[in-house]
Amino acid sequence: MLCMLRDGHGLRAQQAPAPAPASTAVAAPDPAPRTIRLEAITTDKLGVPITNLRAEDFSVLVDGVAQKLDGVEVRSNAPPVGPMAPPDEIKDDGDEARAARERGTRVVGIYLDEYHVSAGENTERVRNAVSRFLDDELRPSDLVVVMRPLDHLTNIRFTRDRTGARIAVSSFTGRRNDYTPRSAFEDQHLGRSPSAVRSARAQIVMSGLRALATRMGDLNVGLGGIVLLSEGFTTDVPRARERRLPDLQGLVRAAGRFRVLLYAFDPGAVALPPVPAAALTGTIEVDPAVESSALLQNLARQTGGDSLPAGQDLGRALRRVSSDLDSYYVLTFTAPHGNDGRFHPVQVTVSRRDAQVRVRSGYWAPLQSELRAAMVRLNPPPILPTRALRRSPFIESWFGLTVEPGGGRRIIFTWTPSPPRTPARGKAPARPDVVALKVTTPAGAVLFDGEVASARAGNTSTLRPDSAVFQATPGRLQFDLTILQADGSKLDVGAMDFDVPSVRGANPVILPPQLLSAGSAREFRDIEADANAAPLPGREFRRTERLLLRVPTFEPAGNAVQVSAKLVNRVGKVLVDLAPIPAEAGRTLTQFDLPLARFAPGEYSIEVAARSDAGTARELIRFRITG
């Protein structure tokens, strides 16, 4: 199913895993010190595992600074020596969880990306190589699942049933560049144009991989492996790399958190040109096929897994997966930083000359206890039956809310056009002009029904507001969108859900921050004075712009809340403390002025803190400055 996420709080994904039960307990203090665990695959140049390294053979750098290792342990999944009883059959969740923790059990997820594998020779290569892997490399005690796009994401089951796995592999048929819908879901929700279908297909695959990694985390697997068989994701949407970034980061973060290696294998028979090193960092533009290869290589590298370019031995690559999960090192060290919620890059090397080592590219430090407690208090309602969700590739949308003095929830929806799409030859570019929006509750009550103009379109019409604003009570809201062009013709449709949280506890809560931009001093004064000015969904701005940051807060006891904000660069250095714009007493929304002209292009964050007599809440807002 589709998994659509934006930065707005509470935007729920199709088939998303259920949240943890709500709790009103006060969060425990941050643990100090905190132990970091890294799984390291170490082999010689021939790919043979090296199992006799000592602690002094490893060197670990975090943020470029050497760390002292607290422990180095060799983990082995080799089966016990001697006669073995037949492994137990997996009948339910309990059997699955017990089997995943048994000695000698390896857990492998195989994702057959039919959307991005060509029919014919490449499909046969996948069938033959994966079938041999199931027969020759997996032991009876191993757990495996074979997944394809549109498989249900809420009932992923790892089993020892090889017959079912073989059937799934033998029925696999690639359909890369074949956009004919084969189900009612594809017909209704993937769009009609090839570019829209390509974008939706890539989103589906990313959602499936992330769900697979999360399921491995549920089983508490020591080290799991996901094998992605795909020729790569391509799209003709300009600046597609930035549009895909949230999904890629989410997948990499899930893989690191749940100790999962991602293997990205291209089953193509014809080798592609070498991928330039700069393509892995996105600093140069390359051919779409080469960019797809770079994307897969980058994903595998960041998780500590491996990749295989087209034209190579697919069977040998799959045997490497089996070997990696059989033997690896666990390195532990004490985190040299606090719980800052940031990514910390890691480099691991070994002193042995012939040794090669692979680890994930880094780890995310946990959020501070104040923010974790605030997130717990944003208590979502129970999971409701899901419906088919779809985010249109033609627009970027934003959801926010504020809490009124009487406790009511004021919901805000805005949108802006996505970066221009490259039209087919001879056709005019498709341009969204207005969104016809209908918001309902699951029970059918209509909360909003009208047209909404773009938030960054210089909207002057009094008939079409540039935001949808309405009142709602805690619970799920269903947003159904029809994207229209200037001539009134339908361009696309979308369906998204938003959960309005109930706020509990005593500490203050930071509600979704709002970013607005102005191109002149007069425009800035206008939006500063306009309480209904539409926040922007995007997080990319030019140096010529001047940002207005609005931070809505809620304090359950009604105490005064002091909000502060500071701008930091990508390595965490504070560049400037932002001064709040004077406002009327008693307002629950604080504004900050941030001109961008003095800052170089790059990635930045705004750290926001809200303090009251009851406690503190924190929020991090990431954005990018262009030239």
DRENDRENRO-199025 format. One record per residue (C-alpha): residue in one letter; x, y, z. Coordinates in pm, 1 decimal. Example, Ala and Ser with C-alpha at 12.3 -4.5 7.8 and 13.67 -1.06 7.14 Angstrom:
2
aa_X_Y_Z
a_1230.0_-450.0_780.0
s_1367.0_-106.0_714.0
***
This chain:
627
aa_X_Y_Z
m_0.0_0.0_0.0
l_99.7_359.1_-34.1
c_277.6_519.3_257.0
m_252.1_899.1_239.2
l_419.5_1122.7_497.2
r_469.9_1495.8_531.0
d_620.8_1703.2_809.1
g_281.1_1781.6_963.1
h_217.6_1616.7_1300.0
g_-16.6_1321.3_1291.0
l_-32.0_1261.2_915.7
r_-90.6_886.2_912.7
a_43.6_638.3_659.2
q_-148.1_359.8_489.2
q_-82.1_35.3_675.8
a_136.1_216.2_931.5
p_234.4_16.4_1240.8
a_21.4_84.1_1545.8
p_167.2_333.9_1793.2
a_266.5_238.8_2141.8
p_-8.9_266.3_2402.9
a_-51.5_615.3_2540.5
s_100.1_703.3_2871.3
t_77.0_1005.5_3093.2
a_375.4_905.9_3304.9
v_660.4_1152.8_3337.0
a_953.7_1055.7_3114.1
a_1261.6_922.8_3289.7
p_1575.8_1136.6_3288.4
d_1811.9_1087.6_2996.2
p_2043.3_792.3_3063.5
a_2408.3_884.5_3094.9
p_2630.2_753.3_2966.0
r_2468.1_578.5_2669.6
t_2615.4_272.9_2497.9
i_2626.2_267.3_2117.2
r_2623.5_-67.8_1937.1
l_2754.8_-122.1_1584.9
e_2742.1_-442.7_1382.2
a_3051.5_-477.3_1163.1
i_3088.8_-718.0_869.0
t_3459.4_-794.8_832.0
t_3601.7_-1002.4_545.9
d_3921.2_-1046.8_349.1
k_3954.3_-941.4_-13.6
l_3793.2_-1266.2_-128.7
g_3487.9_-1210.6_89.7
v_3579.9_-1475.2_347.9
p_3476.3_-1370.5_702.9
i_3758.5_-1278.6_942.2
t_3675.8_-1394.9_1293.8
n_4000.3_-1350.1_1490.0
l_4027.5_-971.1_1521.9
r_4084.5_-810.8_1861.0
a_3968.7_-480.7_2007.3
e_4299.2_-309.8_1928.3
d_4253.5_-399.6_1560.0
f_3950.1_-169.6_1529.8
s_3944.7_208.9_1505.2
v_3613.5_394.6_1549.0
l_3556.3_763.6_1470.9
v_3237.3_949.5_1566.1
d_3202.9_1295.9_1414.7
g_3568.4_1255.2_1318.1
v_3684.1_1194.6_1678.8
a_3842.7_863.8_1786.1
q_3647.4_660.2_2042.7
k_3754.4_402.1_2298.9
l_3581.8_69.2_2248.5
d_3412.3_-80.7_2553.4
g_3368.9_-419.2_2392.4
v_3432.2_-625.7_2078.1
e_3241.4_-951.1_2036.4
v_3220.6_-1201.1_1753.5
r_2863.7_-1315.9_1687.6
s_2803.4_-1641.4_1504.4
n_2480.6_-1782.3_1362.6
a_2640.7_-2114.1_1276.3
p_2406.8_-2401.3_1367.6
p_2491.2_-2612.4_1675.6
v_2723.4_-2906.1_1616.3
g_2567.4_-3252.8_1618.7
p_2226.2_-3394.4_1539.2
m_1942.8_-3142.7_1534.5
a_1570.9_-3194.9_1568.6
p_1355.4_-3056.4_1287.3
p_1279.6_-2688.1_1353.4
d_936.1_-2596.9_1483.0
e_673.5_-2483.2_1236.2
i_575.4_-2115.8_1250.8
k_203.9_-2100.6_1326.6
d_153.8_-1767.7_1501.8
d_328.5_-1452.0_1622.8
g_460.4_-1626.0_1932.2
d_627.3_-1900.0_1726.5
e_777.0_-1637.3_1497.3
a_921.0_-1433.5_1786.6
r_1068.9_-1739.7_1959.9
a_1224.2_-1869.3_1639.9
a_1387.3_-1533.2_1563.4
r_1576.7_-1552.0_1895.0
e_1694.6_-1912.7_1858.4
r_2063.9_-1976.0_1814.2
g_2158.4_-2033.6_1452.6
t_1845.5_-1866.6_1310.7
r_1902.9_-1608.9_1040.2
v_1622.5_-1372.0_940.7
v_1603.7_-1264.2_575.9
g_1350.4_-1052.3_390.2
i_1345.7_-1073.8_8.6
y_1175.6_-786.6_-173.3
l_1098.4_-862.6_-538.5
d_1048.0_-519.5_-694.0
e_829.0_-609.4_-990.0
y_775.3_-238.2_-1059.5
h_1144.8_-187.5_-1135.5
v_1257.1_-517.0_-1290.5
s_1220.4_-571.4_-1664.7
a_1022.1_-861.7_-1803.4
g_1202.7_-1135.4_-1990.3
e_1570.7_-1206.1_-1922.8
n_1601.6_-995.2_-1606.8
t_1291.4_-1154.8_-1455.5
e_1433.5_-1501.3_-1524.5
r_1763.1_-1403.6_-1360.7
v_1573.3_-1306.3_-1045.7
r_1366.7_-1625.1_-1038.4
n_1664.5_-1854.5_-1090.5
a_1902.7_-1680.4_-848.2
v_1651.1_-1641.8_-565.6
s_1525.2_-1999.2_-606.1
r_1881.8_-2129.6_-573.1
f_1930.7_-1907.0_-268.7
l_1622.4_-2055.6_-100.4
d_1732.8_-2412.1_-180.7
d_2108.0_-2393.6_-127.8
e_2185.7_-2111.0_115.7
l_1900.6_-2103.5_366.3
r_1901.3_-2362.6_643.1
p_1577.7_-2522.2_769.2
s_1593.9_-2310.5_1085.6
d_1619.6_-1978.1_899.5
l_1322.3_-1743.1_876.5
v_1233.8_-1582.8_544.2
v_959.2_-1376.6_385.3
v_920.3_-1294.5_14.3
m_744.7_-963.6_-50.4
r_630.7_-772.1_-356.7
p_476.4_-426.1_-402.7
l_119.2_-394.4_-274.4
d_157.5_-684.3_-30.5
h_-10.0_-599.1_299.2
l_226.3_-421.9_536.4
t_46.4_-504.5_861.0
n_69.5_-883.9_849.3
i_428.6_-951.5_743.0
r_511.7_-1302.5_863.4
f_856.7_-1465.3_859.3
t_826.4_-1842.1_825.7
r_1020.6_-2161.0_758.6
d_778.2_-2253.9_481.4
r_1002.4_-2286.1_177.8
t_719.7_-2406.6_-43.5
g_529.1_-2080.5_-6.6
a_847.3_-1881.5_-69.7
r_923.7_-2079.3_-386.8
i_570.7_-2021.5_-517.6
a_606.4_-1646.6_-459.5
v_937.6_-1643.6_-648.2
s_817.9_-1857.8_-938.6
s_515.1_-1631.5_-993.5
f_728.0_-1316.7_-1000.8
t_705.9_-1116.2_-1324.8
g_881.0_-782.7_-1368.7
r_691.0_-498.7_-1534.0
r_934.2_-211.5_-1548.2
n_809.5_55.3_-1794.6
d_474.6_-127.0_-1819.9
y_224.9_112.0_-1661.9
t_-91.5_-85.7_-1731.5
p_-287.9_-113.2_-1403.1
r_-343.1_-471.6_-1290.1
s_-570.1_-405.9_-994.5
a_-845.8_-168.7_-894.3
f_-608.3_-3.6_-647.5
e_-351.3_75.8_-917.4
d_-621.7_197.1_-1152.5
q_-767.7_437.9_-896.6
h_-468.5_559.0_-699.5
l_-145.7_546.5_-901.9
g_-243.6_803.4_-1162.3
r_-246.8_778.2_-1539.0
s_62.4_956.7_-1665.6
p_387.0_753.9_-1668.9
s_565.1_1011.1_-1452.2
a_292.4_997.0_-1186.8
v_296.9_616.7_-1188.4
r_676.9_609.4_-1156.5
s_667.0_841.7_-857.3
a_393.4_638.3_-685.6
r_570.4_309.5_-753.3
a_893.6_432.1_-595.6
q_694.2_546.2_-290.7
i_529.2_203.6_-260.9
v_861.8_21.2_-269.4
m_1014.5_251.3_-7.3
s_712.9_198.1_217.9
g_741.1_-178.9_184.0
l_1112.0_-181.5_266.7
r_1059.2_35.0_571.9
a_773.0_-185.0_694.7
l_992.8_-490.7_646.9
a_1273.6_-335.3_855.1
t_1026.0_-235.5_1124.9
r_889.8_-590.6_1142.0
m_1242.2_-721.8_1195.6
g_1273.6_-473.2_1479.1
d_953.4_-607.7_1633.7
l_1116.3_-953.1_1637.9
n_1429.3_-812.1_1805.4
v_1652.8_-975.1_1546.0
g_2023.5_-964.2_1635.6
l_2113.9_-873.5_1276.7
g_1875.1_-913.5_986.3
g_1910.2_-874.1_612.4
i_1677.2_-732.3_347.2
v_1753.9_-819.6_-14.8
l_1607.3_-577.3_-268.2
l_1600.1_-706.3_-626.9
s_1552.7_-394.0_-838.2
e_1696.9_-215.5_-1139.8
g_1648.4_114.7_-957.4
f_1394.4_393.4_-927.1
t_1365.9_647.9_-1205.4
t_1145.8_955.8_-1236.1
d_1130.5_1250.4_-1470.0
v_1031.1_1494.2_-1193.6
p_1300.4_1766.8_-1166.7
r_1489.2_1778.0_-838.8
a_1357.3_1429.5_-766.9
r_1639.5_1359.4_-525.7
e_1512.9_1620.1_-278.9
r_1155.3_1497.7_-313.8
r_1259.9_1142.0_-228.1
l_1484.2_1242.8_60.3
p_1236.5_1203.4_351.6
d_1156.7_845.4_242.6
l_1524.7_753.4_203.5
q_1613.7_897.8_541.5
g_1324.7_715.1_704.4
l_1432.9_383.4_553.8
v_1798.6_428.3_652.2
r_1701.3_535.8_1003.1
a_1470.1_235.2_1047.2
a_1740.3_-2.5_922.3
g_1993.9_140.4_1167.1
r_1756.7_139.0_1460.4
f_1645.9_-221.2_1404.7
r_1990.6_-359.5_1308.9
v_1904.0_-447.3_949.4
l_2143.8_-466.2_653.7
l_2000.3_-364.1_316.1
y_2133.7_-538.7_6.3
a_2042.2_-371.0_-323.6
f_2103.2_-602.0_-619.5
d_2043.9_-498.4_-981.1
p_1946.9_-809.4_-1183.4
g_2010.0_-638.7_-1517.2
a_2217.6_-840.2_-1760.9
v_2388.9_-537.8_-1920.2
a_2640.8_-342.4_-1713.6
l_2584.3_33.6_-1676.4
p_2861.7_295.1_-1688.3
p_3045.1_337.4_-1355.5
v_2868.1_563.0_-1107.6
p_3063.8_885.5_-1046.5
a_3148.7_935.8_-680.1
a_2977.6_1275.1_-687.7
a_2651.4_1107.5_-790.6
l_2634.9_938.7_-450.5
t_2627.5_1279.0_-281.7
g_2400.7_1442.9_-537.3
t_2654.9_1710.4_-638.0
i_2629.2_1640.1_-1011.1
e_2349.0_1550.9_-1247.9
v_2380.6_1211.5_-1417.7
d_2186.3_989.4_-1655.5
p_1863.1_862.5_-1488.1
a_1971.9_498.5_-1514.3
v_2307.1_579.9_-1354.7
e_2132.6_789.7_-1087.7
s_1911.9_490.9_-1005.0
s_2219.9_276.9_-957.4
a_2375.3_546.1_-737.7
l_2059.6_561.7_-526.2
l_2066.6_187.6_-455.8
q_2438.1_187.9_-382.5
n_2396.0_479.1_-142.3
l_2111.0_307.0_41.7
a_2310.6_-11.2_89.2
r_2623.1_174.8_197.1
q_2443.2_373.7_465.3
t_2295.5_61.4_628.3
g_2618.7_-143.2_624.1
g_2484.6_-375.5_355.0
d_2612.7_-417.4_1.0
s_2507.2_-353.0_-357.9
l_2547.2_-523.8_-692.1
p_2551.3_-332.6_-1022.1
a_2394.4_-470.9_-1336.3
g_2586.8_-729.6_-1532.3
q_2736.2_-903.7_-1225.3
d_2688.4_-1248.8_-1070.3
l_2358.0_-1233.1_-884.4
g_2397.1_-1579.0_-728.8
r_2734.6_-1489.8_-579.3
a_2591.7_-1171.4_-430.2
l_2312.1_-1368.1_-261.4
r_2564.4_-1611.8_-116.5
r_2740.1_-1311.1_36.5
v_2419.5_-1226.7_224.3
s_2421.0_-1572.4_380.0
s_2787.1_-1537.2_479.3
d_2741.0_-1188.3_629.8
l_2458.5_-1303.3_857.9
d_2659.3_-1607.1_968.4
s_2940.9_-1411.8_1131.3
y_2987.9_-1047.8_1235.6
y_3134.7_-832.3_1510.8
v_2944.7_-625.5_1765.6
l_3135.5_-311.4_1866.8
t_3022.2_-110.5_2169.1
f_3138.4_227.6_2294.2
t_3010.3_512.9_2507.8
a_2839.8_795.7_2318.8
p_3059.7_1108.9_2330.0
h_2762.1_1345.6_2314.0
g_2428.2_1411.0_2477.1
n_2082.2_1319.1_2355.8
d_2070.0_1592.6_2093.5
g_1846.6_1417.9_1838.4
r_2110.5_1459.2_1566.3
f_2281.7_1226.2_1322.6
h_2639.7_1133.6_1410.0
p_2853.8_988.0_1127.1
v_3070.2_685.9_1209.4
q_3384.5_552.7_1044.1
v_3527.3_210.2_1131.8
t_3860.3_77.6_1005.1
v_4077.7_-220.8_1093.4
s_4455.2_-239.5_1112.0
r_4485.5_-572.0_928.8
r_4598.7_-498.1_578.6
d_4378.4_-745.3_392.1
a_4062.9_-678.3_594.3
q_3754.8_-497.5_465.7
v_3485.4_-374.6_705.2
r_3129.1_-255.3_651.0
v_2914.4_-76.1_909.0
r_2621.2_161.9_889.8
s_2716.4_520.3_812.7
g_2619.9_652.2_1156.1
y_2340.2_672.3_1410.9
w_2078.7_913.4_1539.1
a_2107.3_1018.0_1900.5
p_1776.4_998.4_2089.3
l_1569.9_1305.6_2155.2
q_1595.3_1475.3_2489.8
s_1358.2_1353.4_2757.0
e_1153.5_1674.3_2747.7
l_1073.4_1627.2_2379.5
r_1000.9_1256.1_2422.0
a_756.3_1341.3_2699.9
a_590.1_1603.3_2482.1
m_554.3_1352.5_2199.4
v_391.2_1106.3_2438.8
r_143.3_1374.2_2544.0
l_45.5_1427.8_2181.8
n_-160.0_1116.0_2237.4
p_-306.7_980.0_1910.4
p_-644.1_807.0_1908.5
p_-668.8_430.4_1852.8
i_-596.6_297.3_1504.0
l_-906.3_305.4_1285.6
p_-969.8_98.0_973.5
t_-748.7_232.1_695.6
r_-853.9_346.4_352.8
a_-659.5_381.4_29.5
l_-433.6_685.0_67.7
r_-256.4_876.4_-205.1
r_-34.1_1182.6_-209.3
s_-49.2_1363.6_-541.6
p_293.2_1429.3_-696.4
f_165.7_1761.7_-831.6
i_142.2_1940.0_-494.5
e_317.2_1962.4_-158.6
s_82.5_1991.3_138.0
w_110.7_2092.4_503.5
f_-108.3_2017.7_805.4
g_-101.5_2212.3_1130.8
l_-311.2_2297.1_1430.3
t_-338.7_2540.5_1716.8
v_-527.0_2508.6_2043.4
e_-777.7_2785.6_2108.5
p_-809.5_2946.4_2455.7
g_-1120.5_2739.7_2519.1
g_-944.4_2415.0_2425.4
g_-1079.8_2382.2_2071.6
r_-854.6_2259.8_1791.2
r_-803.6_2490.2_1494.4
i_-687.3_2285.9_1193.1
i_-490.1_2441.2_905.2
f_-423.6_2294.5_560.1
t_-210.1_2459.9_290.7
w_-48.0_2352.6_-34.2
t_195.5_2470.5_-300.6
p_273.5_2330.3_-647.5
s_549.6_2072.1_-665.3
p_858.0_2159.1_-873.6
p_761.5_2179.1_-1243.4
r_735.5_1847.7_-1420.7
t_888.6_1783.3_-1763.4
p_595.1_1744.8_-2004.9
a_581.0_1499.3_-2290.3
r_694.8_1640.8_-2624.0
g_427.2_1853.3_-2780.3
k_222.6_1886.5_-2459.8
a_182.0_2189.7_-2236.8
p_309.9_2145.4_-1879.6
a_44.0_2046.1_-1627.6
r_2.6_2318.9_-1364.3
p_-216.2_2285.7_-1053.8
d_-420.3_2598.3_-999.4
v_-659.8_2515.5_-716.7
v_-739.2_2227.2_-483.3
a_-1100.0_2129.5_-422.1
l_-1086.1_1999.5_-64.9
k_-1338.3_1804.7_137.5
v_-1264.1_1714.2_499.5
t_-1481.2_1462.9_682.3
t_-1474.5_1252.8_996.6
p_-1488.4_871.6_967.6
a_-1852.8_901.4_1068.2
g_-1922.5_1119.8_763.7
a_-1952.7_1465.4_922.3
v_-1829.8_1735.0_680.2
l_-1590.9_1985.1_840.3
f_-1473.7_2167.9_527.2
d_-1582.2_2166.2_164.6
g_-1438.0_2427.8_-66.6
e_-1156.6_2541.1_-294.3
v_-809.7_2636.7_-168.8
a_-554.8_2836.9_-369.3
s_-178.7_2789.5_-347.1
a_-9.4_2938.4_-41.9
r_271.7_3085.8_-254.0
a_79.5_3205.6_-555.7
g_34.7_3572.9_-473.8
n_-330.3_3493.8_-420.0
t_-551.5_3802.5_-436.6
s_-890.0_3638.9_-485.6
t_-1136.8_3682.0_-203.5
l_-1327.8_3377.8_-333.8
r_-1037.9_3134.0_-294.0
p_-849.8_3148.2_34.0
d_-492.1_3017.3_39.2
s_-556.3_2791.8_338.2
a_-834.3_2576.1_475.8
v_-905.7_2659.0_840.9
f_-1171.8_2488.1_1051.2
q_-1246.4_2355.1_1398.8
a_-1222.2_1986.9_1492.0
t_-1220.4_1762.9_1797.1
p_-945.8_1503.0_1867.0
g_-965.8_1207.0_1631.8
r_-904.0_1116.4_1269.8
l_-986.8_1348.0_980.3
q_-1011.4_1238.5_617.7
f_-885.2_1480.1_352.0
d_-1001.5_1417.4_-5.8
l_-840.1_1641.4_-267.3
t_-911.9_1709.7_-634.2
i_-633.9_1905.8_-804.5
l_-766.9_2131.0_-1081.3
q_-593.2_2322.8_-1359.3
a_-671.9_2684.1_-1449.3
d_-929.4_2576.1_-1708.4
g_-1115.5_2371.7_-1446.8
s_-1003.8_2031.8_-1575.3
k_-907.4_1766.0_-1322.0
l_-533.3_1709.0_-1299.6
d_-511.4_1456.2_-1017.7
v_-667.4_1338.1_-691.5
g_-531.0_1271.3_-345.0
a_-646.7_1114.8_-18.7
m_-474.7_1170.9_316.2
d_-561.1_1123.0_682.4
f_-468.7_1352.8_969.5
d_-503.2_1265.1_1338.9
v_-593.3_1551.6_1570.7
p_-417.3_1468.3_1899.5
s_-548.4_1500.6_2248.6
v_-291.8_1683.8_2461.9
r_-237.9_1553.4_2814.2
g_12.0_1598.6_3093.9
a_147.3_1910.2_3259.5
n_443.7_2026.8_3048.6
p_405.2_2270.4_2758.2
v_368.2_2130.4_2407.7
i_503.4_2275.8_2083.1
l_243.3_2237.5_1810.0
p_347.8_2217.2_1440.1
p_571.1_2522.4_1372.5
q_476.4_2744.9_1080.3
l_720.8_2888.6_825.5
l_627.2_3180.3_600.1
s_848.3_3381.4_366.8
a_855.1_3732.9_225.9
g_1046.9_3892.5_-57.2
s_1033.3_4249.3_72.8
a_1003.5_4441.1_399.7
r_648.4_4547.0_314.6
e_541.9_4189.6_243.0
f_699.0_4078.1_569.8
r_502.4_4340.6_765.4
d_184.1_4226.2_595.0
i_221.8_3857.5_681.1
e_343.9_3937.9_1033.4
a_23.7_4129.3_1099.1
d_-199.1_3871.7_929.1
a_-287.6_3597.3_1177.7
n_-438.4_3394.6_892.3
a_-136.1_3407.8_658.7
a_-83.2_3064.7_506.5
p_220.4_2862.0_625.2
l_436.1_2705.0_353.6
p_471.8_2327.2_313.2
g_820.6_2345.1_160.7
r_1147.1_2367.3_350.3
e_1366.7_2518.7_79.4
f_1418.2_2894.9_51.7
r_1630.6_3142.6_-143.7
r_1880.7_3375.5_19.9
t_1670.9_3669.5_-100.7
e_1382.5_3561.2_121.6
r_1304.9_3660.6_478.2
l_1147.1_3393.5_697.9
l_876.1_3441.1_955.3
l_867.5_3153.7_1204.1
r_550.1_3107.3_1405.5
v_559.0_2869.2_1700.5
p_218.2_2779.6_1846.9
t_226.3_2626.6_2194.8
f_-16.9_2482.4_2445.8
e_19.1_2467.9_2823.0
p_-247.4_2248.7_2986.5
a_-238.6_2440.4_3316.1
g_-260.5_2778.1_3146.1
n_82.7_2894.8_3264.4
a_278.8_3147.7_3061.6
v_513.4_2991.7_2804.5
q_846.9_3145.2_2704.1
v_960.2_3039.8_2356.9
s_1319.0_3074.8_2234.8
a_1479.2_2983.7_1901.3
k_1830.4_2964.1_1762.1
l_1971.1_2890.6_1417.3
v_2232.0_2612.7_1392.1
n_2428.1_2475.4_1098.4
r_2438.5_2110.4_994.5
v_2713.5_2026.2_1246.4
g_2520.6_2179.2_1537.1
k_2707.0_2509.1_1576.6
v_2483.0_2793.2_1694.1
l_2491.7_3075.7_1439.6
v_2246.7_3320.1_1592.6
d_1988.7_3344.2_1871.0
l_1659.9_3462.9_1724.4
a_1480.3_3739.1_1909.0
p_1102.1_3699.2_1938.9
i_888.5_3965.3_1778.6
p_697.8_4158.9_2048.8
a_336.0_4043.5_2071.5
e_26.3_4095.4_2277.6
a_26.2_3939.5_2625.0
g_-146.0_3603.4_2649.1
r_-86.7_3499.0_2287.8
t_-12.1_3128.5_2242.9
l_184.4_3189.1_1923.1
t_538.5_3334.9_1919.0
q_693.0_3486.5_1603.6
f_1058.8_3513.5_1497.8
d_1222.6_3709.3_1214.1
l_1501.0_3534.4_1017.4
p_1649.9_3714.3_712.0
l_1847.2_3464.4_503.6
a_2073.4_3695.9_301.5
r_2371.4_3667.6_539.8
f_2386.9_3287.8_531.1
a_2556.5_3069.0_270.0
p_2355.6_2808.5_77.6
g_2327.6_2480.9_265.7
e_2128.7_2288.9_525.6
y_2029.5_2451.3_855.2
s_1807.0_2384.9_1156.6
i_1611.7_2600.9_1396.0
e_1612.3_2470.6_1753.0
v_1298.8_2579.3_1938.5
a_1242.5_2552.6_2314.4
a_920.0_2627.5_2506.4
r_948.9_2670.3_2884.3
s_690.7_2717.9_3156.5
d_677.4_2659.8_3531.1
a_574.3_2299.6_3456.6
g_865.3_2202.2_3230.1
t_1026.2_2234.6_2887.2
a_949.7_2114.0_2534.5
r_1183.5_2121.6_2233.3
e_1147.2_2102.4_1856.0
l_1391.9_2091.8_1563.3
i_1299.6_2245.8_1224.1
r_1524.2_2155.8_931.2
f_1538.0_2360.8_610.2
r_1766.6_2441.9_318.1
i_1893.2_2772.0_176.3
t_1959.3_2787.2_-198.2
g_2157.5_3044.7_-393.7
***
